[in-house]
Amino acid sequence: MEVRKPSGMLISALLTFSALLASCSKPSKLTVASEPLKDSRCAGANAVKSRAIVEWEDGRISFEEIDGVESFKNKFMAPQIHLIKRVQFDQIVKLHPTAMTTQPESNLDLPTNVLRDWGQRIIEMDKVVPDEKSPPSEKLMQQILDEDSPVIVGVVDSYVDAKHVQLKGQMVFNINEIPENGKDDDNNGFVDDYFGGKFISVPAKAEKRHPHGTHVAGIIAADSGLGPIRGIAPKAKIVSAQFINDDGEGTLSDSIQALDYVAMRGARIINASWGGPCPDSLGAAFKNLESQGILLVVAAGNDGRDLEASPTYPAAFDLSTQLTVGASTENDFMAGFSNSSFFSVHLAAPGVGIWSTIPGNQFVAMDGTSMAAPFVSGAAALLWGLQPSATALQIKAALMGSVDRTPQHEFRVMTQGRLNVYKAYQKLLTIIP
């Protein structure tokens, strides 16, 4: 078998220290770094210099410990240089900063009201999911009740409280695993993944569970029959993969493993409400998910910036099955904190004063594009449940082709509008009669 010889440029890039600082080009144009990038965003304060992410020419991604850079170059990289596509330092990844706008509430009898579920109402969820005031049509109700195979949504985030009263019936549990016994009972390579995967390599100092992941999961699928939160897709199921610690930080390598985990567990939609500065290896992971037909729903970020001028990833990726979501207000304007772009942000969704679940059977309202993204993830799951034969591209087309546009309410996003799940369902019926 002929072995392809590496070019001198590739050897130079991979056998120098700076080869670990791979370029920050968009993932649709992945290339090996050809020149040293001394001040790259991928090599700044976020770099984890004790661990490398290695992309191989055959498409694999591996994670390698670095016990001295020179030793790593000579013993690991040099002997297999012709097999390596890119090497970069691992990176710190953070949740998009969100704000709690109320105190946590534990009253399960607190009635649903206009203020509490304004987001569900403005996207016309009442016309699709039954409630006491505006039940859906008989035909649509039958479709909802006849759903045999629930759509699985992967929540790749911080801790999700699978024992929360409004979530415990909405989770996909790994029944072949014995919970919390410290063993890999089903030999799937993951220890104690009964409640979901856990990929944490950054120790946390916080004493309380971070509320972010549980809040996201509740927006998507909380069971409104057991509390005040109305999940957008009450028939969907959640599979969680925690890679963000209770301080709100994780690593790029952990995020890639978490993404792969929920895909392996059958997620058709993945919600990612976090970001970082460097796209390369994360881009390769997202492209792999795209190739599997998984819908990737991503928060635009909360820096109030244009993603074209100041990209953050995965929000700024340009993938066929991706939806990047900005945040809208109750008055149907773009939230001031929301990142935006006519090229990189696809649509807006409610993201201000959004009530949802948090750990310990509590509830709170939060602001952020992290809240807007699960509105779209839930809407996608609802549509997929009603039209199981749809593809990710068709679901995306329905969601983008049905947004509400209000005169003089400019949304600085690709569709120039805000999510409407009822119109999206009508649109999907024209795509898949």
Residue pairs with C-beta under 8 A, 6 or more apart in sequence:
3 82
4 82
5 82
6 14
6 81
6 82
9 34
10 32
10 81
11 81
13 19
13 32
13 33
13 34
13 35
14 32
14 77
14 81
14 84
14 87
15 73
15 77
15 78
15 81
16 36
16 73
17 69
17 73
18 33
18 36
18 37
18 38
18 43
19 33
19 77
19 87
20 43
20 49
20 52
20 69
20 87
20 88
20 89
21 33
21 36
21 37
21 38
21 40
21 42
21 43
21 47
21 88
21 89
22 32
22 33
22 37
22 40
22 42
22 86
22 87
22 88
22 278
22 280
22 281
23 31
23 33
23 37
23 40
23 42
23 280
24 40
24 41
24 42
24 277
24 278
24 279
24 280
25 31
25 279
25 280
26 279
26 283
26 316
26 317
26 318
27 279
27 280
27 282
27 283
27 284
27 286
27 287
27 317
27 319
28 283
28 287
28 317
28 318
28 319
30 55
30 85
30 86
30 280
30 283
30 284
30 287
32 85
32 86
33 86
37 43
40 278
41 277
41 278
42 88
42 89
42 91
42 277
42 278
42 280
43 89
44 277
46 91
46 92
46 276
46 277
46 278
47 89
47 90
47 91
47 92
48 89
48 90
48 91
48 92
48 251
48 253
49 66
49 69
49 89
50 65
50 66
50 90
51 63
51 64
51 65
51 66
51 89
51 90
51 201
51 251
51 253
52 63
52 64
52 65
52 66
52 72
52 87
52 88
52 89
52 90
53 61
53 62
53 63
53 64
53 87
53 88
53 89
53 90
53 252
53 253
53 256
53 281
54 61
54 62
54 63
54 64
54 84
54 86
54 87
55 61
55 84
55 85
55 86
55 87
55 280
55 281
55 284
56 62
56 83
56 84
56 85
57 82
57 83
57 84
57 85
58 83
59 284
59 288
61 256
61 281
61 284
61 285
63 90
63 253
63 257
64 72
64 76
66 72
77 84
77 87
86 280
86 281
88 278
88 280
88 281
90 251
90 252
90 253
91 251
91 252
91 276
91 277
91 278
92 202
92 249
92 250
92 251
92 252
92 276
93 243
93 244
93 249
93 250
93 251
93 252
93 254
93 255
93 274
93 275
93 276
94 244
94 248
94 249
94 250
94 274
94 275
94 276
95 157
95 158
95 210
95 212
95 244
95 248
95 249
95 273
95 274
95 370
96 273
96 274
96 275
96 299
96 301
96 302
96 368
96 369
96 370
97 302
97 368
98 212
98 302
98 366
98 367
98 368
98 370
98 371
99 366
99 367
99 368
100 211
100 364
100 365
100 366
101 352
101 353
101 365
101 366
101 367
102 355
102 364
102 365
103 364
104 358
104 362
104 363
104 364
105 362
105 363
105 364
106 360
106 361
106 362
106 363
107 228
108 165
108 226
108 227
108 228
108 361
110 116
110 228
110 363
111 228
112 131
112 224
112 228
112 230
114 121
115 353
116 228
116 355
117 230
117 355
118 330
118 350
118 353
119 349
119 350
119 354
119 375
120 126
120 230
120 232
122 330
122 332
122 350
122 418
123 232
123 349
123 350
123 375
123 379
123 418
123 419
123 420
123 421
123 422
124 420
124 421
124 422
124 423
125 230
125 232
125 421
125 422
126 133
126 134
127 134
127 136
127 422
128 136
128 140
128 382
128 386
128 421
128 422
128 425
129 136
129 144
129 230
129 232
129 233
129 234
129 382
130 136
130 141
130 144
131 224
131 230
135 141
136 144
140 386
140 425
143 386
144 235
144 385
144 386
147 235
147 385
147 386
149 388
150 235
150 236
150 237
150 385
151 233
151 235
151 236
151 237
151 268
151 269
151 381
151 384
151 385
151 388
152 172
152 236
152 237
152 238
152 239
152 265
152 266
152 267
152 268
152 269
153 220
153 221
153 233
153 236
153 237
153 238
153 239
153 267
153 268
153 269
153 270
153 271
153 377
153 378
153 381
154 238
154 239
154 240
154 241
154 259
154 262
154 263
154 265
154 267
154 269
154 270
154 271
155 213
155 216
155 217
155 220
155 238
155 239
155 240
155 241
155 262
155 271
155 374
156 240
156 241
156 243
156 255
156 258
156 259
156 262
156 270
156 271
156 272
157 212
157 213
157 216
157 217
157 240
157 241
157 242
157 243
157 244
157 271
157 272
157 273
157 274
158 209
158 210
158 211
158 212
158 213
158 214
158 242
158 244
158 245
158 246
158 248
159 209
159 210
159 213
159 214
159 242
159 244
159 246
159 359
160 167
160 171
160 195
160 196
160 213
160 214
160 216
160 217
160 238
160 240
160 242
161 167
161 209
161 214
161 357
161 358
161 359
161 360
162 168
162 171
162 173
162 195
162 196
162 240
164 214
164 218
164 357
164 359
164 360
164 361
165 226
165 227
165 361
166 218
166 222
166 223
166 224
166 226
166 227
166 229
166 231
166 357
167 214
167 217
167 218
167 221
167 222
167 223
167 238
167 357
169 223
169 226
170 217
170 221
170 222
170 223
170 231
170 234
170 236
170 237
170 238
171 195
171 196
171 237
171 238
171 239
171 240
172 237
172 238
172 239
172 265
172 266
173 194
173 195
174 186
174 188
174 193
174 194
174 195
174 196
174 265
175 194
176 185
176 186
176 188
177 184
177 185
177 186
177 188
177 190
177 192
177 193
177 194
178 185
178 194
179 192
179 194
179 195
180 192
180 194
181 192
182 191
182 192
183 191
183 192
184 190
184 191
184 192
190 197
190 261
192 198
193 261
195 240
196 239
196 240
196 241
196 242
197 240
197 241
197 242
197 257
197 258
197 261
197 262
197 265
198 241
198 242
199 241
199 242
199 243
199 250
199 254
199 255
199 257
199 258
199 261
200 242
200 243
200 245
200 250
200 254
201 250
201 251
201 253
201 254
202 245
202 247
202 249
202 250
202 251
202 254
203 245
204 245
204 246
204 247
204 249
205 247
206 245
206 246
206 247
207 246
208 246
208 359
209 246
209 359
209 360
210 244
210 245
210 246
210 247
210 248
211 358
211 359
211 364
211 366
212 244
212 248
212 273
212 370
213 240
213 242
213 244
214 356
214 357
214 358
214 359
215 354
215 356
215 357
215 358
215 364
215 366
215 370
215 371
216 271
216 273
216 356
216 370
216 371
216 373
216 374
217 238
217 240
217 357
217 374
218 229
218 231
218 356
218 357
218 358
218 363
219 229
219 231
219 232
219 354
219 356
219 371
219 374
219 375
219 378
220 231
220 232
220 233
220 236
220 238
220 271
220 374
220 377
220 378
220 381
221 231
221 232
221 233
221 234
221 236
221 237
221 238
221 378
221 381
222 229
222 230
222 231
222 234
222 356
222 357
223 231
223 234
224 230
224 231
224 234
227 357
227 363
228 355
228 363
229 355
229 356
229 357
229 363
231 378
232 374
232 375
232 377
232 378
232 379
232 381
232 382
232 421
233 378
233 379
233 381
233 382
233 385
235 382
235 385
236 378
236 381
236 382
236 385
239 262
239 265
239 266
239 267
240 262
241 257
241 258
241 259
241 261
241 262
242 258
243 250
243 251
243 254
243 255
243 257
243 258
244 250
244 274
250 274
252 276
252 278
252 281
252 282
253 281
255 274
255 282
255 285
256 281
256 282
256 285
259 270
259 272
259 285
259 286
259 289
260 285
260 288
262 270
263 270
263 289
263 292
263 294
267 294
268 293
268 294
268 295
268 381
268 384
268 392
269 294
269 295
269 296
269 297
269 377
269 380
269 381
269 384
270 289
270 294
270 295
270 296
270 297
271 297
271 373
271 374
271 377
272 296
272 297
272 298
272 299
272 314
272 373
273 298
273 299
273 368
273 369
273 370
273 371
273 373
273 374
274 299
274 370
275 299
275 301
275 312
275 313
275 314
275 315
276 282
276 312
276 313
277 312
277 313
278 313
279 311
279 313
279 314
279 316
279 317
282 313
282 314
283 313
283 314
283 317
286 296
286 314
286 317
286 319
286 322
287 319
289 296
289 321
290 296
290 319
290 320
290 321
290 322
293 321
293 391
293 392
294 321
294 392
295 321
295 322
295 323
295 380
295 392
295 395
295 396
296 314
296 319
296 321
296 322
296 323
297 322
297 323
297 325
297 373
297 374
297 376
297 377
297 380
298 314
298 315
298 317
298 322
298 323
298 324
298 325
298 373
299 315
299 324
299 325
299 368
299 369
299 370
299 372
299 373
300 307
300 315
300 324
300 325
300 326
300 327
300 338
300 339
300 340
300 341
300 344
300 345
300 369
300 372
301 307
301 312
301 315
301 338
301 339
301 369
302 327
302 337
302 338
302 339
302 368
302 369
302 370
303 310
303 312
303 337
303 339
304 336
304 337
304 338
304 339
305 339
305 340
306 339
306 340
306 341
306 412
307 315
307 316
307 324
307 339
307 340
307 341
307 343
307 344
307 345
308 316
308 341
308 343
308 344
310 339
311 344
312 339
314 322
315 324
315 339
315 344
315 345
316 324
316 341
316 344
317 324
318 344
320 393
321 392
321 393
321 396
322 346
323 346
323 347
323 376
323 380
323 396
323 399
323 400
324 344
324 345
324 346
325 345
325 346
325 347
325 348
325 349
325 369
325 372
325 373
325 375
325 376
326 334
326 335
326 338
326 339
326 340
326 345
326 347
326 348
326 349
326 351
326 369
326 372
326 411
326 412
326 413
327 334
327 335
327 337
327 338
327 348
327 349
327 350
327 351
327 352
327 367
327 368
327 369
327 371
327 372
328 334
328 335
328 338
328 348
328 349
328 350
328 351
328 352
328 372
328 411
328 418
329 335
329 351
329 352
330 350
330 352
330 353
332 404
332 406
332 409
332 418
333 409
333 410
334 340
334 348
334 410
334 411
334 412
334 413
335 351
335 352
335 367
335 369
337 367
337 368
338 348
338 351
338 369
338 372
339 345
339 369
340 411
340 412
340 413
341 412
341 413
341 414
342 412
342 413
342 414
342 416
343 414
344 414
345 412
345 413
345 414
346 396
346 400
346 413
346 414
346 415
347 376
347 399
347 400
347 403
347 411
347 413
347 414
347 415
347 417
347 418
347 419
348 372
348 403
348 411
348 413
348 417
348 418
348 419
349 372
349 373
349 375
349 376
349 379
349 418
349 419
350 371
350 372
350 375
350 418
350 419
351 367
351 368
351 369
351 370
351 371
351 372
351 375
352 367
352 371
353 365
353 367
354 365
354 366
354 367
354 371
354 375
355 363
355 364
355 365
356 363
356 364
356 366
356 371
357 363
358 364
375 419
376 399
376 419
379 399
379 419
379 421
379 424
380 395
380 396
380 399
382 421
382 425
383 390
383 395
383 398
383 399
383 421
383 424
383 425
383 428
384 390
384 395
386 425
386 428
387 394
387 428
387 429
387 432
389 432
390 398
390 428
390 431
390 432
394 428
394 431
394 432
395 428
397 427
397 431
398 424
398 425
398 427
398 428
398 431
399 419
399 424
400 414
400 415
401 415
401 424
401 427
402 420
402 423
402 424
402 426
402 427
403 415
403 416
403 417
403 418
403 419
403 420
403 423
404 417
404 418
404 419
404 420
404 423
405 411
405 416
405 417
405 418
410 416
411 417
411 418
